[in-house]
Amino acid sequence: MLLLALDTATPAVTVALHDGTDVIASSSQVDARRHGELLLPAVDRVLAEAGLKLEAVTGIVVGTGPGPYTGLRVGLMTADTFGLALGVPVHGLCTLDGLAYAADIEKGPFVVATDARRKEVYWATYADSRTRLTGPAVDRPADIAERVAGLPAVGAGALFYPDTFPRAHEPEHVSAASLASLAAEKLAAGEELTAPRPLYLRRPDAQVPKNYKVVTPK
């Protein structure tokens, strides 16, 4: 097994290689505006670090969000392209699940929350680092304050809103290393992973105008 994992659902552009036993190379850069520029160089970097060629990859793992439309689709389209070119399966994993796994909280419940912009968070609750209880969903922090009161929380969304998540701590962003490790664990146990389809949860920021202004002469 050689899994290539990547995620662009958060400001982190993150890539990792997992050989079925451990992460053998990884790269993460935080830049919310340059997913498209940074992703492929990061793939090249982890392959070079591991001393391997892309053709050695036996499966792709990609974070499916939830996340902003533009960033999320960069990772998903890249994963699909690699899968088609190499003839290998492409597996999807919820980005919040990767954060929960990295948090390594053995006993919950706890919350994972990432920044959804528009003063909202993408969030889900977990029984432990491998078991999601609710979500993912998108809400304003104040609207879910009672539901998450007293729970530990991880993720940038939790760190941004300490009034709602007073027990927030790192990790701030997902890492492909945690996604790869979680995927390898699930595949080894015979579990089926989800399809690599985006969890947008809401419409994109850019909208087609409903009423076009007529500028041609009558």
Secondary structure, 3 states (H helix, E strand, C coil): CCEEEEECCCCEEEEEEECCCCEEEEEEEECCCCHHHHHHHHHHHHHHHHCCCHHHCCEEEEECCCCCHHHHHHHHHHHHHHHHHHCCCEEEECHHHHHHHHHCCCCCCEEEEEEEECCEEEEEEEEECCEEEEEEEEECHHHHHHHHCCCCEECHHHHHCCCCCCCEECCCCCCHHHHHHHHHHHHHCCCCCECCCCCCCCCCCCCCCCCCCCCCCC
